[in-house]
Amino acid sequence: MAWIQLRIDTSAELAEQVGNMLSANRAQAVTFLDAKDTPMYEPKPGEVMLWPDTQVVGLFDATEDMQPIIQRLGKAKILGRNFSYKLDPLEDKDWEREWMDNFHPMQFGKRLWICPSWRDVPDPNAVNVMLDPGLAFGTGTHPTTALCLRWLDGLDVKDKTVVDFGCGSGILALAALKLGASKVIGIDIDPQALEATMENARRNQVQDRLNVYLPKDQPALEADIVMANILSGPLIELQNIITGYCRPSGLLVLSGILAEQVEKIEAAYQRDFTLNKSMIEGEWARVSGKRNAVI
């Protein structure tokens, strides 16, 4: 099926109203985009945040006559007759196939490869994690995940117990298991993420060493390594819980952090951990360290 996109630049205050107008005019989907590449921090639970300059994109059937729709929108007071818009045809594609074709095997560090489950592995002798993320976050292409994978590749995780807090697709948990961890506990608020993690574990034949939990069901435990690739807000709010998973002398890695948020994260964790120099990659950062002995 072919589509056409109607793009309208507006403000954060008016974006939702414009989106509702597009929906009322038979838009099949409405998306909000950053119109001027403005940094945006994560919202609080239940909060919807939009950029100061927001582009509202309505997706319409390509057979739709757009001129009457544009005329109706121009009569709305919040837009006006001479409002700025752009119409773009959207090529009819198999978007899932398009994404799959562009997801290639990637190497992290010296030993570790993340390989799409539908492709051949480049190096059969490497530590290969076969991944199909499904609807869950985590393919290794985002800098936050890449920072954690390279950190993990540099460790000796053999026979270690590991917590993957916010496991998403399970990419970090699987990497730890394939590198030799004896047991991994994956925790996520999204049941689909837990399903994706277990499915990927079965694909890699490591399901017998992996347990997954929703936060309300998570057990009391102390792990040798704790990984949390989430966002800075939850990292700070859940600092006591995340710290509690890590045994004395255990290792911690945190990501999902913007470079300008590093100081706040370090301040939250430096009481309980001896921190390494934080790693910055572009706009993103990784914080890691070793838990202090309990006195």
C-alpha positions in Angstrom: 0.0 0.0 0.0 1.3 3.5 -0.9 1.2 6.4 1.5 1.6 10.2 1.6 3.0 12.2 4.6 1.8 15.6 5.5 4.4 17.5 7.6 3.5 20.5 9.7 6.0 22.5 11.8 4.6 23.9 15.0 5.3 24.3 18.7 5.2 21.9 21.7 2.1 23.7 23.0 0.2 23.2 19.8 1.6 19.9 18.6 -1.1 17.7 20.2 -3.9 19.8 18.9 -2.4 19.7 15.4 -2.1 15.9 15.7 -5.7 15.6 16.7 -6.7 17.7 13.7 -4.8 15.3 11.4 -6.5 12.3 13.0 -9.9 13.9 12.5 -9.0 14.3 8.8 -8.4 10.6 8.3 -4.7 10.4 9.0 -3.9 6.7 9.6 -1.1 7.6 12.0 0.4 10.7 13.6 4.0 11.1 14.7 5.8 13.9 16.5 9.4 14.7 15.5 12.1 17.1 16.6 12.1 19.9 14.0 15.5 21.4 15.0 17.7 18.7 16.5 17.0 19.8 20.1 18.4 17.6 23.0 15.5 16.0 25.0 15.8 14.4 28.4 13.7 11.4 29.4 10.2 12.2 30.7 9.0 11.4 34.1 6.5 8.5 34.4 3.2 9.5 32.7 4.7 12.7 31.3 4.6 13.5 27.6 7.4 15.8 26.5 7.7 17.4 23.1 10.4 19.5 21.5 10.0 23.4 21.5 10.0 23.1 17.7 7.9 20.0 16.9 7.1 18.6 13.5 3.8 16.8 13.3 3.6 14.1 10.6 0.3 12.7 9.4 0.3 9.5 7.4 -2.4 9.3 4.7 -3.5 6.8 2.1 -1.9 7.8 -1.2 -5.4 7.8 -2.8 -6.5 10.5 -0.4 -7.2 13.9 -2.0 -5.0 16.2 0.2 -6.2 19.6 -1.0 -9.5 19.6 0.8 -7.7 18.4 3.9 -5.2 21.2 3.7 -8.0 23.7 3.1 -9.8 22.5 6.2 -6.7 22.7 8.3 -6.1 26.3 7.0 -9.4 27.4 8.5 -8.2 26.4 12.0 -7.2 29.4 14.1 -4.1 27.7 15.4 -2.7 27.2 11.9 -4.1 29.9 9.7 -4.7 30.0 5.9 -1.0 30.4 5.0 0.4 27.7 7.4 3.6 26.0 6.3 3.4 22.3 5.3 5.1 19.7 3.1 3.7 16.7 1.3 5.9 13.7 0.7 5.1 10.4 -1.0 6.2 7.4 1.0 7.5 4.5 -1.0 5.6 1.3 -0.6 8.1 -1.1 1.0 8.3 -4.2 3.1 9.6 -2.1 6.1 10.4 -5.2 8.2 12.5 -6.7 5.4 14.1 -3.3 4.8 15.2 -3.2 8.5 16.4 -6.8 8.4 18.5 -6.2 5.3 20.3 -3.3 7.1 21.0 -5.1 10.4 24.5 -6.7 9.9 26.8 -8.6 12.2 28.8 -6.2 14.5 32.0 -6.8 16.5 32.4 -5.3 20.0 35.9 -5.5 21.5 38.1 -8.5 20.6 35.9 -11.5 21.2 32.3 -10.6 20.9 30.0 -10.4 17.9 26.3 -9.6 17.8 24.8 -11.4 14.7 21.2 -11.1 13.4 19.7 -14.6 13.7 18.9 -14.6 9.9 22.5 -14.0 8.8 25.6 -16.2 8.7 28.3 -15.5 11.4 31.5 -13.9 10.1 33.8 -15.7 12.5 32.5 -19.1 13.8 35.4 -19.2 16.3 34.3 -15.9 18.0 31.8 -15.4 20.8 28.7 -15.1 18.7 25.4 -13.8 20.1 22.5 -14.6 17.7 19.9 -11.9 18.1 16.4 -11.2 17.0 15.2 -8.2 19.0 11.6 -8.4 18.0 9.7 -5.5 19.7 12.3 -5.1 22.5 15.0 -2.5 22.6 18.6 -3.6 22.0 20.5 -4.5 18.8 23.9 -3.1 19.6 23.6 -0.3 17.1 22.9 2.4 19.7 26.0 3.8 21.4 24.7 3.1 24.9 24.5 -0.7 24.1 27.8 -0.6 22.3 29.5 1.0 25.2 28.3 -1.8 27.6 29.1 -4.6 25.1 32.7 -3.4 24.8 33.0 -3.1 28.6 31.7 -6.6 29.0 34.0 -8.0 26.3 37.0 -6.7 28.3 36.0 -8.6 31.5 36.6 -12.2 32.7 32.9 -13.2 33.4 33.5 -16.9 33.6 31.4 -18.5 36.4 30.1 -15.1 37.5 26.5 -14.2 38.4 25.2 -11.2 36.5 22.1 -9.0 36.7 20.9 -7.3 33.5 18.6 -4.5 34.8 16.3 -3.3 32.0 17.2 -6.3 29.8 15.2 -5.3 26.7 16.0 -7.8 23.9 18.4 -9.6 26.3 21.5 -8.5 24.3 23.7 -7.8 27.4 22.5 -10.9 29.3 23.2 -13.1 26.3 26.6 -11.6 25.8 27.5 -12.3 29.4 26.3 -15.9 29.2 28.1 -16.5 25.9 31.3 -15.1 27.5 31.0 -17.7 30.3 28.7 -16.3 33.1 27.3 -19.1 35.2 23.9 -17.4 35.7 22.1 -14.2 34.6 19.0 -12.6 36.0 17.2 -10.3 33.5 14.8 -7.7 34.8 12.4 -5.5 32.8 9.1 -3.6 33.2 7.9 -4.8 29.8 6.6 -8.4 29.5 7.4 -8.4 25.8 11.1 -7.6 26.6 11.1 -10.7 28.9 9.6 -12.8 26.2 12.2 -11.5 23.6 15.0 -12.2 26.1 14.0 -15.8 26.7 13.4 -16.4 23.0 16.9 -15.1 22.2 18.3 -17.2 25.0 16.7 -20.3 23.5 18.1 -19.3 20.1 21.6 -19.2 21.7 21.0 -22.4 23.8 21.7 -20.6 27.1 18.1 -20.6 28.5 19.1 -22.9 31.3 21.3 -20.3 32.8 18.9 -17.3 32.5 16.0 -16.2 34.6 13.8 -13.2 33.9 11.5 -11.2 36.1 9.2 -8.2 36.2 10.4 -5.8 38.9 7.6 -6.8 41.3 8.7 -10.4 41.1 12.5 -9.9 41.2 14.3 -11.9 43.9 16.7 -10.8 46.5 20.2 -11.5 45.3 23.8 -10.3 45.2 25.6 -10.6 41.9 29.2 -10.3 40.8 28.3 -8.0 37.9 25.4 -5.6 37.5 24.5 -4.0 34.2 21.8 -1.2 33.8 21.4 0.3 30.4 18.3 2.4 31.0 18.0 6.2 31.5 19.6 8.6 33.9 16.3 9.4 35.7 15.6 5.7 36.7 19.4 5.2 37.4 19.2 7.9 40.0 15.7 7.0 41.4 16.6 3.3 41.6 20.1 3.8 42.9 19.5 1.9 46.1 18.0 -1.1 44.3 20.7 -1.3 41.6 23.4 -0.9 44.2 21.8 -3.6 46.4 22.2 -6.2 43.6 26.0 -5.8 43.6 28.0 -7.7 46.1 31.0 -6.0 47.8 33.9 -5.9 45.2 31.3 -6.6 42.5 31.4 -4.7 39.2 28.8 -2.2 37.9 28.2 -0.6 34.5 25.6 2.0 33.8 24.5 3.5 30.5 21.6 5.2 28.7 23.3 8.4 30.0 23.8 11.6 28.0 27.3 13.1 28.4 26.0 16.1 30.3 24.3 13.8 32.8 27.5 11.9 33.9 28.3 14.1 36.9 24.8 13.5 38.4 25.2 9.7 37.9 28.7 9.7 39.4 27.5 11.7 42.4 24.7 9.2 43.0 26.9 6.1 42.9 30.3 7.3 44.2 29.4 6.7 47.9 29.1 2.9 47.3 31.5 2.4 44.3 35.0 3.3 43.3 34.3 4.6 39.9 36.4 4.4 36.8 36.9 7.3 34.4 33.6 7.6 32.6 33.6 6.8 28.9 32.1 9.3 26.5 31.1 8.4 22.9 29.5 11.3 21.0 26.4 12.4 23.1 26.3 9.2 25.2 28.3 8.0 28.2 29.1 4.9 30.2 29.8 4.9 34.0 31.4 1.9 35.6 33.1 0.9 38.9 33.7 -1.6 41.7 31.6 -1.7 44.8 33.4 -0.8 48.0 33.8 -3.3 50.8 31.1 -3.1 53.4 32.6 -1.8 56.7 
